[in-house]
Structure formats: C-alpha cells, structure tokens
Amino acid sequence: GAPGTDVTTCKTWNERLVAVATQGSGGKQDPGRVLLYTVSTQGKLAFKREFQTAVGRLPDQIQWTKDCRTIIAACEGEAVPIQAQGGVNPSLVNPEGGLAVLKFRPAPGTVADDDTATFAFYSFKEANFNVNDATTRTRLLNDGVRWSLRPETKTAGFQDGNPLNVQIPDSETTFSKDLEPEYLALSADGKTVYAAMQEACAVAIFDLETLQFKDIKALKTKSWK
C-alpha cells in the first residue's frame, strides 16, 4: 500500500533474493520498509518478510553487500508539509537523514528464513560524529558542505513570499536533518559505504564494520573556464 522506491537482487549458492524498499504506510513521514522475497528456480516470486527502519524515513536506495548478508538503505528523510488543522498554520516535519543497516545471520544459514535479523538506523547526530556540534559543523561548512534549511534561511525558499504562512520550527532546521542520503556505493572490500547527498553537494563515509559515520566530504565547485 506504499509507493516503492528501489529494488535490488542478490544470489547465494542456495538462494535468489529480491529486496524492495518502500515509503512508510502513511507516506514519507512514516518509517520506511524493506520487503524481502525469494525467487525459485522456476522464476516464481515469494514474499518472505517485512522489515521497518524504525526511525529512518524514505529509503531512497537499497543495496546488498556481495555476501547477501547485509542490506544498506539510504534514508533521505525528506521534509514533508503538514496541512493546517483547526486554524493552525501549516508547517512541515523534517525527519533525520541517515543510513539504515539490515544485518542477517552469517553463512551458512539462509537469509530468507532469518528471524533474528536486525535493522538499525544511524543518523548524522550520533555521538561519535555529530554534525550539530558547533566545531564539527563549522569545519564541514568551511569545507563546502551545504546547509540549505537552517534557522536564518527557513523562509527563503518560498516564491513570492509565503502566502500560506507556513511556520517552520527551528527544531526542523538542524544541520543533521538537512543532510539527506539518496544513493549508495560500496567499496571493493565491502567495508565502506559512500552516500551521496544531493542538496548538500557532499558524500558521507560510513564504516560498515564499526557502524559509524567517519566523515563527510564536500564536492567542490567546478571551474567552467
């Protein structure tokens, strides 16, 4: 009942697996989901399990590791308008962006029947790497990472003023909420995830072994001379 956002496949010696990412049941503002299917040797698709990211919203892209034991989801956490009710001005909710990691049991156990799999979400305000920390934030901004929706610019995105009088609370304009992973790439050894963040014009680096963000690298401006 929710729009799909991505699909990815993986094959082991005894399993053919399909994973599908979707929005939450109530849309972008609800926790995203990953649905797991198997494909028989006759090509028949069978639904196995559903996993929910608990905190992460809008899994834009998902990707298996080569061993089919881990799925990584880029959770964009896109800002969603909230309609006015009872005379209250319309607003928006801006979920935390980050990565969600779905881990299955090690081989030789099967993936599709694993009822112990864990799905954890990691945001950009984790204790080891909190972009809202003033020192970290200043370094990243000086390097060129973009922060668009911030307290001092939260009304600048409206064309011809703000006719609907949308009220955006400062709590929805933190740096961590403005970083929105959209696409993923894995290193050759499968230990590092690189997450592209379009609006921030940057790439986040995530360690799959420690399950921690290590850094964010800005994509510098390009000379067109």
C-alpha positions in Angstrom: 0.0 0.0 0.0 3.0 2.3 -0.1 5.0 3.5 -3.1 8.1 1.6 -3.8 11.4 3.5 -4.0 14.1 0.9 -5.1 14.7 -2.8 -5.8 17.9 -4.8 -5.5 18.8 -8.5 -6.0 21.4 -10.9 -4.6 22.3 -14.5 -5.2 24.0 -17.1 -3.0 24.7 -20.8 -3.7 21.2 -21.7 -2.5 19.1 -18.5 -2.5 17.9 -16.0 -5.1 16.9 -12.9 -3.2 15.0 -9.7 -4.1 14.7 -6.8 -1.7 12.2 -3.9 -2.3 12.3 -0.6 -0.5 9.1 1.4 0.1 7.9 4.5 1.8 6.1 4.1 5.2 2.5 3.0 5.3 1.4 6.6 5.9 3.8 8.1 3.3 7.2 9.8 3.5 6.8 10.9 7.1 6.4 7.3 8.4 9.3 4.8 8.9 10.4 3.2 5.6 10.2 -0.5 4.9 12.3 -3.2 3.2 10.3 -6.3 1.8 12.2 -9.5 1.2 11.3 -12.0 -1.5 12.8 -15.2 -2.8 12.8 -16.4 -6.4 12.5 -20.1 -7.1 14.5 -21.9 -9.9 11.2 -21.7 -11.8 11.2 -17.9 -11.5 8.3 -17.7 -9.0 8.5 -14.8 -6.6 7.6 -15.5 -2.9 7.2 -12.9 -0.1 9.2 -13.8 3.0 9.5 -11.0 5.5 9.0 -7.3 6.1 11.5 -5.0 7.9 10.9 -1.5 9.1 13.6 1.1 9.7 12.0 2.2 13.0 13.4 5.8 12.7 14.7 6.2 9.1 12.3 7.7 6.6 12.1 7.4 2.8 14.7 4.7 1.9 15.7 6.2 -1.5 18.1 3.4 -2.4 19.0 0.0 -1.0 22.0 -2.2 -1.8 23.2 -5.7 -0.8 26.7 -6.4 0.2 28.3 -9.1 -2.0 27.8 -11.9 0.5 24.0 -11.1 0.7 24.2 -10.8 4.5 23.7 -7.1 4.8 21.3 -4.5 3.1 22.2 -0.8 3.4 19.4 1.8 2.9 20.0 5.5 2.1 17.2 7.1 4.2 16.6 10.6 2.7 14.3 11.8 5.5 12.8 14.3 3.1 10.9 17.3 4.6 7.1 16.8 4.4 4.5 19.6 4.6 1.9 19.3 7.3 -1.5 20.6 6.4 -3.2 23.2 8.6 -5.8 21.9 11.0 -8.1 23.7 13.4 -6.9 27.1 12.4 -3.2 26.3 13.0 -0.8 27.5 10.3 0.7 24.8 8.0 4.1 23.6 8.9 6.5 20.7 8.0 8.2 17.8 9.5 11.8 17.2 8.5 13.0 13.7 9.7 16.6 12.9 10.3 18.5 11.6 7.3 21.0 8.8 7.6 21.7 5.1 6.8 19.8 2.0 7.9 21.6 -1.3 8.0 19.8 -4.6 7.9 22.0 -7.4 9.1 21.3 -11.1 8.6 22.9 -14.1 10.3 26.3 -15.2 8.9 26.6 -18.0 6.4 25.8 -20.9 6.1 22.3 -20.1 7.5 19.7 -18.9 5.0 18.8 -15.3 4.6 15.1 -15.5 3.8 14.3 -17.5 7.0 16.4 -15.5 9.4 14.0 -14.3 12.1 16.9 -12.7 14.1 17.9 -10.1 11.5 18.4 -6.6 12.9 17.5 -3.3 11.2 19.2 -0.2 12.8 19.2 3.4 11.8 22.2 5.7 12.0 21.8 9.5 11.8 24.3 12.3 11.4 23.9 13.2 15.1 25.5 10.0 16.6 27.8 10.5 19.5 30.9 9.7 17.5 30.1 12.1 14.7 27.5 14.7 15.5 27.3 17.3 12.7 25.2 19.6 15.0 28.3 20.0 17.2 29.5 23.6 16.6 33.1 22.6 15.9 32.2 19.8 13.5 29.5 21.8 11.8 31.9 24.8 11.2 34.6 22.5 9.7 32.1 20.9 7.3 30.6 24.2 6.2 34.0 25.7 5.7 34.9 22.7 3.5 31.9 23.4 1.3 29.1 21.1 2.6 25.8 22.9 2.0 23.2 23.5 4.7 20.1 24.8 3.0 17.3 24.7 5.5 18.7 26.5 8.5 17.1 28.8 11.1 18.1 32.0 9.3 17.0 30.8 5.8 13.9 28.8 6.6 11.6 31.3 4.9 13.8 31.9 1.9 12.6 29.0 -0.2 9.1 30.4 -0.8 8.3 32.0 -4.1 6.6 35.4 -3.9 6.7 35.4 -0.2 4.8 32.9 2.0 1.1 33.2 1.1 0.2 30.1 3.1 2.1 31.4 6.1 3.9 28.2 6.6 5.6 28.1 10.0 8.8 26.0 10.2 10.0 25.5 13.7 13.8 25.8 14.4 13.7 22.1 15.6 13.2 21.1 11.9 16.2 23.1 10.6 19.2 21.4 12.3 22.2 20.6 10.1 21.7 16.8 10.7 18.1 17.0 9.4 19.3 18.8 6.2 21.7 16.0 5.2 19.7 13.6 3.1 21.4 10.5 1.6 20.0 9.4 -1.7 22.3 7.0 -3.4 24.9 4.5 -2.3 28.2 2.9 -3.4 30.2 0.3 -1.6 34.0 -0.1 -1.6 35.5 -3.1 -3.3 36.1 -4.8 0.1 32.5 -4.2 1.2 33.6 -2.4 4.4 32.8 1.2 3.5 29.6 2.9 2.3 29.7 6.1 0.3 26.4 8.0 0.4 25.7 10.8 -2.0 23.7 13.8 -0.6 22.4 15.9 -3.5 21.3 19.0 -1.7 24.3 19.2 0.5 26.6 18.6 -2.5 28.6 16.1 -0.5 29.4 12.4 0.1 29.2 10.8 3.6 31.6 8.0 4.5 30.2 5.2 6.7 32.2 2.3 8.2 30.2 -1.0 7.9 32.3 -2.7 10.5 32.0 -0.2 13.3 28.6 1.1 12.0 29.7 4.7 12.4 29.9 7.7 10.1 33.6 8.6 9.6 33.4 11.9 7.7 31.6 14.0 5.1 33.4 15.2 2.0 32.2 18.2 0.1 32.1 18.1 -3.7 34.0 21.3 -4.6 32.8 23.8 -7.2 33.7 23.1 -10.8 35.5 25.6 -13.0 33.8 26.1 -16.4 36.6 28.1 -17.8 
